[in-house]
Amino acid sequence: PECYLIHGGRTPNNELSSSLYLLSVDSRGCNRKVILRCQEKELVGELPGPRYGHSISVVHSRGKTACVLFGGRSYMSPAERTTENWNTVVDCPPQVYIIDLEFGCCSAYTLPELTDGQSFHLALAREDCVYFFGGHILSTDCRPARLFRLRVELLLGSPVLSCEIFNDGLSITSAIATPVGPAHEYMIFGGYQSDSQKQMQCTYVALDDVGIHMEPREPPEWSSDISQSRTWFGGSLGKGNALVAIPTEGNPAPPDAYYFYQVSFQQEGAAEDPTQTCSQESTDFEDSAPLEDSEELYFGRDPNEMEYSSDGEADTYNEEDEEDESQTGYWIK
């Protein structure tokens, strides 16, 4: 089944996590259920410490698969923490962690090209390479126009890592990347170019055997709410679509209330000229009740989606599926 990786993060209690979770989406049987399973993966070796604002990517090399973890922020070391600076964060050392998901082995690598830690950057992977864009360096409070490629060769014994720095990068943090083409084509937008200025432009990125190609593209005509908002965030919805959220404003402003917009990048004309048009539309979730922590996750499916069931038996009745109504979503520790 399809799987997603979740590592680290910051809780509302200002606690940082170092756990790695595998979130899988499974669907089977004729009762049209989609089941979410979240399992914690135990790691051994040189472990990455608790952090947030980092990236984790998947690379493929010589028939093997591994995860690449880089960047992020963490609290100061216990020896340096005092009552006054207890919640002070610093950039994590610029080490690269390679994680073998099959055996849970983790190794740390230091590369001479990487001299500064960075956070809230963007990472895009293709085969054995990961491209890192932008990011914020806390020690100098800057967003350098950074772009480098990390190549990971998964040889017998231990991996071999190499790094190449490019001159033309993007000065951006907390950006969103959504796929727009048949293979490794993305539109990058959103994020910030300074503490007080959002990044309103869009950049088309294509990854291929030669390397990386980037072109600036015209952004959509952002609504006044988006343009005037100081904060925005979101994520990819796949196939040229993304979700953008901005906090609501008012006097007083309602707590934890947001407006959601769907941004669409569409192809027109020839395949070599993608993403010529883009649009946005508001998504109204006012009638949606918030989920409680104790609620199970249940997802219904349309009948025409059943042919894509992961077990390949979409049209076969399975009595066991009817007896499994309670297992709609759960955590595995």
C-alpha positions, -999 to +999 in steps of 0.1 A: +000+000+000+009+036-004+030+049+025+040+083+039+068+092+063+063+115+094+094+124+114+099+148+143+078+179+148+068+203+175+039+198+198+017+225+214+036+219+246+068+230+229+081+194+230+102+181+200+099+146+187+125+123+172+101+095+163+096+082+128+061+070+117+050+052+086+015+062+076+000+038+051-033+039+032-049+006+025-082-002+009-098-035+002-131-054-001-165-043-013-174-022+017-155+007+002-134+015+033-100+032+033-080+023+063-052+045+077-025+027+097+003+046+115+032+025+128+062+038+147+095+026+132+123+018+156+157+031+146+192+021+156+226+035+150+234+072+147+200+087+153+188+122+144+178+141+174+144+157+180+138+185+155+113+204+134+115+224+101+136+197+084+130+175+054+129+137+047+131+123+012+132+089-004+160+079-029+164+048-051+198+035-061+209+001-074+176-016-065+177-003-030+156+024-012+166+047+017+155+079+034+175+111+034+169+134+064+185+169+066+182+202+084+158+214+110+159+231+144+162+218+179+166+231+214+200+239+227+219+210+242+211+201+278+244+214+290+237+249+275+200+252+285+191+274+315+159+288+328+163+320+307+170+302+274+150+270+280+129+274+248+157+288+227+162+269+194+192+266+172+200+252+138+208+215+138+243+206+126+245+202+088+246+165+089+229+142+065+212+111+079+206+080+058+178+057+071+173+021+059+136+015+064+139-022+060+162-027+089+158+006+108+196+014+105+205+050+106+239+066+097+251+103+099+273+119+073+292+152+073+300+168+039+325+196+035+301+215+011+275+218+038+288+243+064+255+258+078+224+242+091+191+253+075+154+250+082+121+253+064+138+245+030+122+225+002+135+191-009+126+173-042+139+138-050+145+119-082+160+085-082+193+087-063+194+126-060+177+151-037+176+188-046+174+213-017+160+248-023+162+278-001+159+276+037+165+299+066+198+300+085+190+310+121+226+319+131+228+347+105+190+353+101+191+350+063+174+332+035+202+326+009+193+318-027+205+283-021+203+252-043+224+220-040+221+185-051+228+155-029+236+122-046+233+090-026+247+058-040+235+028-020+265+005-025+271-027-006+284-020+028+278+017+033+263+045+011+285+070-008+273+106-007+284+135-029+272+171-029+271+197-057+263+234-051+246+254-078+248+292-083+212+299-091+189+290-063+157+302-046+156+325-016+125+310+000+112+293+031+082+271+038+074+268+001+048+244-015+057+221-044+030+204-064+035+180-093+023+193-126+037+170-152+040+133-161+072+128-142+093+150-118+078+183-129+067+207-102+054+241-095+069+258-065+050+287-049+041+301-015+063+306+015+083+337+024+112+357+010+116+376+043+102+378+078+076+403+067+071+395+030+054+365+014+068+349-018+041+356-043+059+343-075+058+308-089+087+287-103+084+258-126+110+230-119+118+199-139+142+171-128+157+148-154+188+128-162+207+159-171+199+178-139+175+205-129+156+232-150+139+261-135+117+288-150+097+317-134+060+315-142+032+340-138+013+335-105-024+335-103-042+367-095-042+362-057-074+372-039-072+403-017-075+380+014-044+361+004-024+392-008-031+411+025-026+382+048+007+381+067+007+343+071-001+315+047+006+278+045-006+247+027+004+216+009+001+197-024-031+179-034-014+163-064-019+166-101-013+203-103-035+212-073-026+226-039-044+238-008-036+272+008-048+283+042-048+318+057-060+328+092-092+347+095-091+382+107-115+402+128-120+421+160-117+399+179-103+373+156-119+339+160-093+314+174-080+286+151-102+297+122-089+297+086-099+303+050-090+276+026-082+281-011-076+255-038-049+266-063-049+248-097-021+247-123-032+234-156-015+225-188-026+240-221-014+233-256+019+214-262+034+192-236+066+211-237+049+243-224+031+232-192+014+252-165+005+281-186-026+289-166-034+288-129-064+297-108-076+297-073-110+292-057-123+295-021-132+263-003-159+267+024-155+244+054-178+263+077-202+234+080-175+208+088-173+197+123-138+195+138-124+160+145-117+150+181-085+132+190-104+101+199-124+098+167-116+071+142-107+079+106-132+066+081-131+073+044-158+064+019-150+056-017-170+060-049-180+028-067-159+037-098-128+038-076-131+002-065-112-011-095-081+005-081-083-014-048-048-023-035-056-060-031-067-064-067-100-079-057-123-050-059-153-069-073-150-099-048-171-100-017-152-107+014-172-115+045-142-106+068-145-070+056-180-067+070-167-080+104-140-054+105-162-023+109-143-011+140-109-011+124-112+021+104-080+037+116-056+031+144-021+037+158+005+010+163+031+017+189 
